[in-house]
Amino acid sequence: MAGFSSRAASMLVVFLVLLSFSEAREFLVGGKADAWAVPSSESQSLNKWAESKRFNTGDILVWKYDSAKDSVLHVTKEDYVNCNMSSPIKQYKDGETKIVLDRPGPFYFISGTKDHCEKGQKLVVVVMSPRNRASTISPAPSPAVEIDGPAVAPAPTSTASPFKAAGVLVVALMGFSAALLI
């Protein structure tokens, strides 16, 4: 009977560890509260920030900005490229916008303030598909996503080590459970 409860406890621990890897995360756009602004240089581009992140379905983008001076427009790729503010998919004006990334693929955002998009205040975020997330264990080439001109490949994956750690934990727990059963 003691073997059964140890096995059940081990399975519960494994389940909780694997569940922790699937939780949605919140990302403050640009990494700071005042990042939704016209960039002072190309190196300050929000797309540079986004390229260094791995976004998954269910993650949440958070913008903090002065709602009296700006807004966030979720737009199509064409409107992103052309900085067209006239027909957004959705417009946000609350000063603390939260958007759930509810599907894999690219999401395009521009400023709702005249001329800000043309000056570089825009963002594209690429959400990994479940298939691509699984490939972080065994890296495979990712498709390039055309943003604003030449194709840009998603940044290299750096999430393999937590999965390796989880794998080591699972193996250790299985060994521990087997030892208890003997």
Buried (B, 14 or more C-beta within 10 A) or exposed (E): EEEEEBBEBBEEBBEEBEEEEEEEEEBBBBEEEEBBBBBEEEEBBBBEBBBEBBBBBBBBBBBBBEBEEBBBBBBEBEBBBBBBBEEBEEEBEEBEBEBEBEEBEEBBBBBBBEEBBEBBBBBBBBBBBEEBBEBBBEEEEBEEBEBEEEEBEBEEBEBBEEBEEBEEBBEEBBEBBEEBEE
